[in-house]
Amino acid sequence: MDKIDTKAAVGHEGAAALSTYYVGQAVGLMNKEKSVKTIVYEFMEDYVEAVERLSNTLK
């Protein structure tokens, strides 16, 4: 893969097509770098909030 990425970086059309990665719609929401620690912490917070909402719905 390194060889393909290197050729893509200098404009090789075929290599560029091979090194394209599809990341989905969420990529538009990314506007700054975050550490993995921060991302995992945010997932944990979201999970806790979702469980609390579900728990309140079931009461």
PDB file of N, CA, C and O in Angstrom, chain B, residues numbered from 101:
ATOM      1  N   MET B 101       0.823  -1.196   0.000  1.00  0.00           N
ATOM      2  CA  MET B 101       0.000   0.000   0.000  1.00  0.00           C
ATOM      3  C   MET B 101       0.866   1.258   0.000  1.00  0.00           C
ATOM      4  O   MET B 101       0.468   2.280  -0.560  1.00  0.00           O
ATOM      5  N   ASP B 102       2.038   1.198   0.617  1.00  0.00           N
ATOM      6  CA  ASP B 102       2.925   2.363   0.651  1.00  0.00           C
ATOM      7  C   ASP B 102       3.338   2.787  -0.752  1.00  0.00           C
ATOM      8  O   ASP B 102       3.408   3.978  -1.053  1.00  0.00           O
ATOM      9  N   LYS B 103       3.608   1.812  -1.603  1.00  0.00           N
ATOM     10  CA  LYS B 103       4.026   2.110  -2.973  1.00  0.00           C
ATOM     11  C   LYS B 103       2.892   2.824  -3.724  1.00  0.00           C
ATOM     12  O   LYS B 103       3.133   3.779  -4.461  1.00  0.00           O
ATOM     13  N   ILE B 104       1.668   2.354  -3.529  1.00  0.00           N
ATOM     14  CA  ILE B 104       0.506   2.975  -4.181  1.00  0.00           C
ATOM     15  C   ILE B 104       0.319   4.399  -3.674  1.00  0.00           C
ATOM     16  O   ILE B 104       0.111   5.319  -4.466  1.00  0.00           O
ATOM     17  N   ASP B 105       0.393   4.586  -2.354  1.00  0.00           N
ATOM     18  CA  ASP B 105       0.227   5.928  -1.780  1.00  0.00           C
ATOM     19  C   ASP B 105       1.308   6.889  -2.263  1.00  0.00           C
ATOM     20  O   ASP B 105       1.034   8.064  -2.505  1.00  0.00           O
ATOM     21  N   THR B 106       2.534   6.391  -2.402  1.00  0.00           N
ATOM     22  CA  THR B 106       3.639   7.222  -2.880  1.00  0.00           C
ATOM     23  C   THR B 106       3.379   7.685  -4.304  1.00  0.00           C
ATOM     24  O   THR B 106       3.567   8.859  -4.622  1.00  0.00           O
ATOM     25  N   LYS B 107       2.946   6.763  -5.167  1.00  0.00           N
ATOM     26  CA  LYS B 107       2.658   7.137  -6.557  1.00  0.00           C
ATOM     27  C   LYS B 107       1.454   8.071  -6.636  1.00  0.00           C
ATOM     28  O   LYS B 107       1.438   8.998  -7.446  1.00  0.00           O
ATOM     29  N   ALA B 108       0.451   7.832  -5.801  1.00  0.00           N
ATOM     30  CA  ALA B 108      -0.731   8.695  -5.792  1.00  0.00           C
ATOM     31  C   ALA B 108      -0.351  10.115  -5.391  1.00  0.00           C
ATOM     32  O   ALA B 108      -0.910  11.079  -5.914  1.00  0.00           O
ATOM     33  N   ALA B 109       0.594  10.248  -4.468  1.00  0.00           N
ATOM     34  CA  ALA B 109       1.023  11.564  -3.987  1.00  0.00           C
ATOM     35  C   ALA B 109       1.684  12.397  -5.077  1.00  0.00           C
ATOM     36  O   ALA B 109       1.672  13.627  -5.012  1.00  0.00           O
ATOM     37  N   VAL B 110       2.265  11.731  -6.085  1.00  0.00           N
ATOM     38  CA  VAL B 110       2.910  12.476  -7.172  1.00  0.00           C
ATOM     39  C   VAL B 110       2.026  12.555  -8.407  1.00  0.00           C
ATOM     40  O   VAL B 110       2.480  12.951  -9.480  1.00  0.00           O
ATOM     41  N   GLY B 111       0.752  12.173  -8.251  1.00  0.00           N
ATOM     42  CA  GLY B 111      -0.201  12.389  -9.327  1.00  0.00           C
ATOM     43  C   GLY B 111      -0.506  11.214 -10.231  1.00  0.00           C
ATOM     44  O   GLY B 111      -1.189  11.393 -11.239  1.00  0.00           O
ATOM     45  N   HIS B 112      -0.038  10.034  -9.919  1.00  0.00           N
ATOM     46  CA  HIS B 112      -0.334   8.856 -10.741  1.00  0.00           C
ATOM     47  C   HIS B 112      -1.826   8.549 -10.616  1.00  0.00           C
ATOM     48  O   HIS B 112      -2.311   8.223  -9.532  1.00  0.00           O
ATOM     49  N   GLU B 113      -2.558   8.658 -11.745  1.00  0.00           N
ATOM     50  CA  GLU B 113      -4.009   8.536 -11.739  1.00  0.00           C
ATOM     51  C   GLU B 113      -4.488   7.170 -11.244  1.00  0.00           C
ATOM     52  O   GLU B 113      -5.390   7.089 -10.409  1.00  0.00           O
ATOM     53  N   GLY B 114      -3.888   6.109 -11.757  1.00  0.00           N
ATOM     54  CA  GLY B 114      -4.294   4.764 -11.358  1.00  0.00           C
ATOM     55  C   GLY B 114      -4.059   4.509  -9.881  1.00  0.00           C
ATOM     56  O   GLY B 114      -4.887   3.899  -9.204  1.00  0.00           O
ATOM     57  N   ALA B 115      -2.925   4.979  -9.390  1.00  0.00           N
ATOM     58  CA  ALA B 115      -2.611   4.798  -7.973  1.00  0.00           C
ATOM     59  C   ALA B 115      -3.566   5.612  -7.104  1.00  0.00           C
ATOM     60  O   ALA B 115      -3.973   5.165  -6.032  1.00  0.00           O
ATOM     61  N   ALA B 116      -3.918   6.802  -7.572  1.00  0.00           N
ATOM     62  CA  ALA B 116      -4.851   7.641  -6.813  1.00  0.00           C
ATOM     63  C   ALA B 116      -6.205   6.954  -6.678  1.00  0.00           C
ATOM     64  O   ALA B 116      -6.841   7.024  -5.626  1.00  0.00           O
ATOM     65  N   ALA B 117      -6.640   6.297  -7.739  1.00  0.00           N
ATOM     66  CA  ALA B 117      -7.917   5.582  -7.689  1.00  0.00           C
ATOM     67  C   ALA B 117      -7.858   4.431  -6.687  1.00  0.00           C
ATOM     68  O   ALA B 117      -8.843   4.143  -6.008  1.00  0.00           O
ATOM     69  N   LEU B 118      -6.710   3.780  -6.597  1.00  0.00           N
ATOM     70  CA  LEU B 118      -6.562   2.652  -5.671  1.00  0.00           C
ATOM     71  C   LEU B 118      -6.414   3.093  -4.225  1.00  0.00           C
ATOM     72  O   LEU B 118      -6.773   2.347  -3.314  1.00  0.00           O
ATOM     73  N   SER B 119      -5.897   4.278  -4.001  1.00  0.00           N
ATOM     74  CA  SER B 119      -5.650   4.702  -2.621  1.00  0.00           C
ATOM     75  C   SER B 119      -6.774   5.563  -2.055  1.00  0.00           C
ATOM     76  O   SER B 119      -6.628   6.141  -0.977  1.00  0.00           O
ATOM     77  N   THR B 120      -7.878   5.652  -2.761  1.00  0.00           N
ATOM     78  CA  THR B 120      -9.020   6.418  -2.271  1.00  0.00           C
ATOM     79  C   THR B 120      -9.744   5.608  -1.208  1.00  0.00           C
ATOM     80  O   THR B 120     -10.046   4.431  -1.405  1.00  0.00           O
ATOM     81  N   TYR B 121     -10.015   6.243  -0.095  1.00  0.00           N
ATOM     82  CA  TYR B 121     -10.715   5.579   0.994  1.00  0.00           C
ATOM     83  C   TYR B 121     -12.083   6.227   1.167  1.00  0.00           C
ATOM     84  O   TYR B 121     -12.211   7.452   1.177  1.00  0.00           O
ATOM     85  N   TYR B 122     -13.090   5.391   1.301  1.00  0.00           N
ATOM     86  CA  TYR B 122     -14.432   5.904   1.549  1.00  0.00           C
ATOM     87  C   TYR B 122     -14.639   5.974   3.052  1.00  0.00           C
ATOM     88  O   TYR B 122     -14.433   4.987   3.759  1.00  0.00           O
ATOM     89  N   VAL B 123     -15.045   7.137   3.540  1.00  0.00           N
ATOM     90  CA  VAL B 123     -15.175   7.311   4.982  1.00  0.00           C
ATOM     91  C   VAL B 123     -16.599   7.609   5.422  1.00  0.00           C
ATOM     92  O   VAL B 123     -16.857   7.687   6.623  1.00  0.00           O
ATOM     93  N   GLY B 124     -17.510   7.775   4.515  1.00  0.00           N
ATOM     94  CA  GLY B 124     -18.899   7.999   4.879  1.00  0.00           C
ATOM     95  C   GLY B 124     -19.230   9.457   5.149  1.00  0.00           C
ATOM     96  O   GLY B 124     -18.387  10.345   5.021  1.00  0.00           O
ATOM     97  N   GLN B 125     -20.474   9.672   5.523  1.00  0.00           N
ATOM     98  CA  GLN B 125     -20.976  11.029   5.712  1.00  0.00           C
ATOM     99  C   GLN B 125     -20.401  11.712   6.945  1.00  0.00           C
ATOM    100  O   GLN B 125     -20.340  12.940   6.995  1.00  0.00           O
ATOM    101  N   ALA B 126     -19.983  10.946   7.928  1.00  0.00           N
ATOM    102  CA  ALA B 126     -19.498  11.534   9.180  1.00  0.00           C
ATOM    103  C   ALA B 126     -18.231  12.356   9.001  1.00  0.00           C
ATOM    104  O   ALA B 126     -17.894  13.173   9.859  1.00  0.00           O
ATOM    105  N   VAL B 127     -17.529  12.148   7.895  1.00  0.00           N
ATOM    106  CA  VAL B 127     -16.290  12.898   7.694  1.00  0.00           C
ATOM    107  C   VAL B 127     -16.559  14.405   7.645  1.00  0.00           C
ATOM    108  O   VAL B 127     -15.687  15.201   7.994  1.00  0.00           O
ATOM    109  N   GLY B 128     -17.740  14.793   7.223  1.00  0.00           N
ATOM    110  CA  GLY B 128     -18.100  16.207   7.188  1.00  0.00           C
ATOM    111  C   GLY B 128     -18.211  16.829   8.570  1.00  0.00           C
ATOM    112  O   GLY B 128     -18.141  18.049   8.717  1.00  0.00           O
ATOM    113  N   LEU B 129     -18.383  15.989   9.579  1.00  0.00           N
ATOM    114  CA  LEU B 129     -18.492  16.480  10.950  1.00  0.00           C
ATOM    115  C   LEU B 129     -17.135  16.688  11.605  1.00  0.00           C
ATOM    116  O   LEU B 129     -17.040  17.284  12.679  1.00  0.00           O
ATOM    117  N   MET B 130     -16.090  16.197  10.959  1.00  0.00           N
ATOM    118  CA  MET B 130     -14.746  16.320  11.526  1.00  0.00           C
ATOM    119  C   MET B 130     -14.146  17.663  11.130  1.00  0.00           C
ATOM    120  O   MET B 130     -13.924  17.937   9.951  1.00  0.00           O
ATOM    121  N   ASN B 131     -13.888  18.490  12.132  1.00  0.00           N
ATOM    122  CA  ASN B 131     -13.325  19.802  11.819  1.00  0.00           C
ATOM    123  C   ASN B 131     -12.060  20.110  12.620  1.00  0.00           C
ATOM    124  O   ASN B 131     -11.490  21.194  12.497  1.00  0.00           O
ATOM    125  N   LYS B 132     -11.623  19.150  13.443  1.00  0.00           N
ATOM    126  CA  LYS B 132     -10.371  19.325  14.175  1.00  0.00           C
ATOM    127  C   LYS B 132      -9.865  17.956  14.624  1.00  0.00           C
ATOM    128  O   LYS B 132     -10.623  16.988  14.681  1.00  0.00           O
ATOM    129  N   GLU B 133      -8.587  17.894  14.937  1.00  0.00           N
ATOM    130  CA  GLU B 133      -8.001  16.647  15.425  1.00  0.00           C
ATOM    131  C   GLU B 133      -8.398  16.422  16.869  1.00  0.00           C
ATOM    132  O   GLU B 133      -8.463  17.361  17.662  1.00  0.00           O
ATOM    133  N   LYS B 134      -8.665  15.155  17.208  1.00  0.00           N
ATOM    134  CA  LYS B 134      -8.958  14.778  18.587  1.00  0.00           C
ATOM    135  C   LYS B 134      -8.131  13.550  18.918  1.00  0.00           C
ATOM    136  O   LYS B 134      -7.853  12.717  18.055  1.00  0.00           O
ATOM    137  N   SER B 135      -7.749  13.452  20.159  1.00  0.00           N
ATOM    138  CA  SER B 135      -7.017  12.258  20.585  1.00  0.00           C
ATOM    139  C   SER B 135      -7.992  11.090  20.695  1.00  0.00           C
ATOM    140  O   SER B 135      -9.195  11.284  20.873  1.00  0.00           O
ATOM    141  N   VAL B 136      -7.465   9.893  20.588  1.00  0.00           N
ATOM    142  CA  VAL B 136      -8.296   8.699  20.743  1.00  0.00           C
ATOM    143  C   VAL B 136      -8.920   8.694  22.133  1.00  0.00           C
ATOM    144  O   VAL B 136     -10.075   8.300  22.299  1.00  0.00           O
ATOM    145  N   LYS B 137      -8.163   9.127  23.118  1.00  0.00           N
ATOM    146  CA  LYS B 137      -8.666   9.191  24.495  1.00  0.00           C
ATOM    147  C   LYS B 137      -9.922  10.058  24.567  1.00  0.00           C
ATOM    148  O   LYS B 137     -10.901   9.681  25.211  1.00  0.00           O
ATOM    149  N   THR B 138      -9.896  11.208  23.916  1.00  0.00           N
ATOM    150  CA  THR B 138     -11.041  12.116  23.913  1.00  0.00           C
ATOM    151  C   THR B 138     -12.236  11.490  23.209  1.00  0.00           C
ATOM    152  O   THR B 138     -13.366  11.590  23.688  1.00  0.00           O
ATOM    153  N   ILE B 139     -11.993  10.854  22.085  1.00  0.00           N
ATOM    154  CA  ILE B 139     -13.077  10.230  21.322  1.00  0.00           C
ATOM    155  C   ILE B 139     -13.735   9.119  22.128  1.00  0.00           C
ATOM    156  O   ILE B 139     -14.961   9.039  22.190  1.00  0.00           O
ATOM    157  N   VAL B 140     -12.927   8.260  22.746  1.00  0.00           N
ATOM    158  CA  VAL B 140     -13.479   7.171  23.556  1.00  0.00           C
ATOM    159  C   VAL B 140     -14.260   7.737  24.735  1.00  0.00           C
ATOM    160  O   VAL B 140     -15.326   7.220  25.072  1.00  0.00           O
ATOM    161  N   TYR B 141     -13.750   8.783  25.362  1.00  0.00           N
ATOM    162  CA  TYR B 141     -14.449   9.413  26.482  1.00  0.00           C
ATOM    163  C   TYR B 141     -15.802   9.971  26.028  1.00  0.00           C
ATOM    164  O   TYR B 141     -16.799   9.830  26.736  1.00  0.00           O
ATOM    165  N   GLU B 142     -15.838  10.602  24.855  1.00  0.00           N
ATOM    166  CA  GLU B 142     -17.096  11.137  24.327  1.00  0.00           C
ATOM    167  C   GLU B 142     -18.088  10.015  24.041  1.00  0.00           C
ATOM    168  O   GLU B 142     -19.281  10.159  24.308  1.00  0.00           O
ATOM    169  N   PHE B 143     -17.602   8.890  23.496  1.00  0.00           N
ATOM    170  CA  PHE B 143     -18.471   7.728  23.277  1.00  0.00           C
ATOM    171  C   PHE B 143     -19.054   7.246  24.608  1.00  0.00           C
ATOM    172  O   PHE B 143     -20.239   6.922  24.696  1.00  0.00           O
ATOM    173  N   MET B 144     -18.215   7.203  25.631  1.00  0.00           N
ATOM    174  CA  MET B 144     -18.671   6.748  26.945  1.00  0.00           C
ATOM    175  C   MET B 144     -19.733   7.686  27.509  1.00  0.00           C
ATOM    176  O   MET B 144     -20.738   7.231  28.056  1.00  0.00           O
ATOM    177  N   GLU B 145     -19.515   8.990  27.379  1.00  0.00           N
ATOM    178  CA  GLU B 145     -20.502   9.965  27.855  1.00  0.00           C
ATOM    179  C   GLU B 145     -21.821   9.803  27.110  1.00  0.00           C
ATOM    180  O   GLU B 145     -22.888   9.810  27.724  1.00  0.00           O
ATOM    181  N   ASP B 146     -21.751   9.656  25.791  1.00  0.00           N
ATOM    182  CA  ASP B 146     -22.961   9.470  24.985  1.00  0.00           C
ATOM    183  C   ASP B 146     -23.705   8.204  25.396  1.00  0.00           C
ATOM    184  O   ASP B 146     -24.934   8.192  25.457  1.00  0.00           O
ATOM    185  N   TYR B 147     -22.954   7.138  25.679  1.00  0.00           N
ATOM    186  CA  TYR B 147     -23.561   5.875  26.100  1.00  0.00           C
ATOM    187  C   TYR B 147     -24.303   6.048  27.425  1.00  0.00           C
ATOM    188  O   TYR B 147     -25.441   5.603  27.569  1.00  0.00           O
ATOM    189  N   VAL B 148     -23.651   6.696  28.386  1.00  0.00           N
ATOM    190  CA  VAL B 148     -24.275   6.912  29.699  1.00  0.00           C
ATOM    191  C   VAL B 148     -25.554   7.729  29.542  1.00  0.00           C
ATOM    192  O   VAL B 148     -26.574   7.403  30.149  1.00  0.00           O
ATOM    193  N   GLU B 149     -25.509   8.777  28.740  1.00  0.00           N
ATOM    194  CA  GLU B 149     -26.699   9.603  28.511  1.00  0.00           C
ATOM    195  C   GLU B 149     -27.814   8.792  27.863  1.00  0.00           C
ATOM    196  O   GLU B 149     -28.977   8.940  28.236  1.00  0.00           O
ATOM    197  N   ALA B 150     -27.478   7.941  26.902  1.00  0.00           N
ATOM    198  CA  ALA B 150     -28.486   7.118  26.224  1.00  0.00           C
ATOM    199  C   ALA B 150     -29.113   6.117  27.191  1.00  0.00           C
ATOM    200  O   ALA B 150     -30.325   5.907  27.164  1.00  0.00           O
ATOM    201  N   VAL B 151     -28.297   5.502  28.043  1.00  0.00           N
ATOM    202  CA  VAL B 151     -28.815   4.542  29.025  1.00  0.00           C
ATOM    203  C   VAL B 151     -29.728   5.252  30.020  1.00  0.00           C
ATOM    204  O   VAL B 151     -30.766   4.712  30.400  1.00  0.00           O
ATOM    205  N   GLU B 152     -29.354   6.448  30.442  1.00  0.00           N
ATOM    206  CA  GLU B 152     -30.195   7.211  31.370  1.00  0.00           C
ATOM    207  C   GLU B 152     -31.538   7.554  30.728  1.00  0.00           C
ATOM    208  O   GLU B 152     -32.581   7.431  31.369  1.00  0.00           O
ATOM    209  N   ARG B 153     -31.515   7.983  29.467  1.00  0.00           N
ATOM    210  CA  ARG B 153     -32.773   8.295  28.769  1.00  0.00           C
ATOM    211  C   ARG B 153     -33.645   7.052  28.649  1.00  0.00           C
ATOM    212  O   ARG B 153     -34.851   7.112  28.886  1.00  0.00           O
ATOM    213  N   LEU B 154     -33.044   5.939  28.287  1.00  0.00           N
ATOM    214  CA  LEU B 154     -33.790   4.689  28.151  1.00  0.00           C
ATOM    215  C   LEU B 154     -34.368   4.264  29.496  1.00  0.00           C
ATOM    216  O   LEU B 154     -35.517   3.830  29.578  1.00  0.00           O
ATOM    217  N   SER B 155     -33.575   4.390  30.535  1.00  0.00           N
ATOM    218  CA  SER B 155     -34.032   4.031  31.878  1.00  0.00           C
ATOM    219  C   SER B 155     -35.229   4.886  32.287  1.00  0.00           C
ATOM    220  O   SER B 155     -36.192   4.375  32.859  1.00  0.00           O
ATOM    221  N   ASN B 156     -35.170   6.176  31.997  1.00  0.00           N
ATOM    222  CA  ASN B 156     -36.282   7.078  32.332  1.00  0.00           C
ATOM    223  C   ASN B 156     -37.529   6.743  31.529  1.00  0.00           C
ATOM    224  O   ASN B 156     -38.644   6.928  32.018  1.00  0.00           O
ATOM    225  N   THR B 157     -37.364   6.260  30.325  1.00  0.00           N
ATOM    226  CA  THR B 157     -38.500   5.899  29.482  1.00  0.00           C
ATOM    227  C   THR B 157     -39.197   4.656  30.026  1.00  0.00           C
ATOM    228  O   THR B 157     -40.414   4.513  29.902  1.00  0.00           O
ATOM    229  N   LEU B 158     -38.428   3.768  30.622  1.00  0.00           N
ATOM    230  CA  LEU B 158     -38.977   2.506  31.113  1.00  0.00           C
ATOM    231  C   LEU B 158     -39.600   2.616  32.500  1.00  0.00           C
ATOM    232  O   LEU B 158     -40.215   1.660  32.972  1.00  0.00           O
ATOM    233  N   LYS B 159     -39.453   3.759  33.161  1.00  0.00           N
ATOM    234  CA  LYS B 159     -40.016   3.937  34.517  1.00  0.00           C
ATOM    235  C   LYS B 159     -41.500   4.157  34.463  1.00  0.00           C
ATOM    236  O   LYS B 159     -42.137   4.325  35.503  1.00  0.00           O
TER     237      LYS B 159
END
